[in-house]
Amino acid sequence: MTTLAERLAAADAAIAASAARAGRDPRDLTRIVVTKFHPASLVRELSGLGVRDVAENRQQELTAKTAETADLAGLTWHFVGQVQTKKARAVRRAARVVHSVDRERLVDALDRAGEDDAPLDALVQVNLTADPNRGGVDPQGLDALAERIAAADTLRLRGVMAVAPLGEEPARAFDRLAGYAARVRGIEPAATWVSAGMSQDFDEAIACGATHLRIGTAITGPRPPQD
Ligand SMILES: *Cc1c(COP(=O)(O)O)cnc(C)c1O
């Protein structure tokens, strides 16, 4: 058995090694720990180990965990799951970054939910598969969606996010994502974030230009069964 501290250190060392192989500065990479299905106590432990960026993929769990860890200073919460339009306000209240903006109605709902708070950082999730039921906007709709975010007063377009499809070389899929990221930078030059790479494929993602890695099990260990 390894400890959480050991797994975190091993993941960070592997990320640094991938960055070195890709000729990239590890300081340009943000390692986000995906804590879904784990109790808030894990977030507390991670915070004690110096982790600052954490992510959830379900709104109710996000809302509950942010409340339970509200006393921890300096945590940035990311949301990486499907957002129901009617939950946009709750997601916005709890997360600083939403990686999974996949449709114009959601842009409008997130924008309307903005009050006097800081702008919400938003990434366009792109579907890299041929299956329209997978998360993310079809690449054909990418420009219109990115433009919609860029035009929203209370949102800040930051870049793109994707999950590598099953059954395809991650490097090939992340290569396409790099092209989509360039398209979004053509719309908003400051939108430089590329959220890609999970426990099994962060090496390929870093080689293809990822800036934000979403790592779960490699750091947290296996997830408890979901309810
Ligand atoms: C769960 C999840 C991750 C982390 O996955 P691991 O394979 O456990 O690293 C990353 N991104 C999204 C969108 C997820 O839902």
The ligand as an SDF file (V2000), in Angstrom:
LIG
                    3D

 15 15  0  0  0  0  0  0  0  0999 V2000
  -12.8530   11.2400  -13.3230 C   0  0  0  0  0  0  0  0  0  0  0  0
  -12.3570   12.2170  -14.3210 C   0  0  0  0  0  0  0  0  0  0  0  0
  -10.9760   12.4300  -14.4760 C   0  0  0  0  0  0  0  0  0  0  0  0
   -9.9120   11.6720  -13.7100 C   0  0  0  0  0  0  0  0  0  0  0  0
   -9.8440   10.3500  -14.1580 O   0  0  0  0  0  0  0  0  0  0  0  0
   -8.7030    9.3290  -13.6720 P   0  0  0  0  0  0  0  0  0  0  0  0
   -8.6830    8.3000  -14.7370 O   0  0  0  0  0  0  0  0  0  0  0  0
   -9.1610    8.7990  -12.3580 O   0  0  0  0  0  0  0  0  0  0  0  0
   -7.4450   10.0840  -13.5740 O   0  0  0  0  0  0  0  0  0  0  0  0
  -10.5860   13.3850  -15.4060 C   0  0  0  0  0  0  0  0  0  0  0  0
  -11.4860   14.0670  -16.1450 N   0  0  0  0  0  0  0  0  0  0  0  0
  -12.8040   13.8870  -16.0150 C   0  0  0  0  0  0  0  0  0  0  0  0
  -13.7390   14.6690  -16.8790 C   0  0  0  0  0  0  0  0  0  0  0  0
  -13.2850   12.9480  -15.1050 C   0  0  0  0  0  0  0  0  0  0  0  0
  -14.6140   12.7610  -14.9970 O   0  0  0  0  0  0  0  0  0  0  0  0
  1  2  1  0
  2  3  1  0
  2 14  2  0
  3  4  1  0
  3 10  2  0
  4  5  1  0
  5  6  1  0
  6  7  2  0
  6  8  1  0
  6  9  1  0
 10 11  1  0
 11 12  2  0
 12 13  1  0
 12 14  1  0
 14 15  1  0
M  END
$$$$
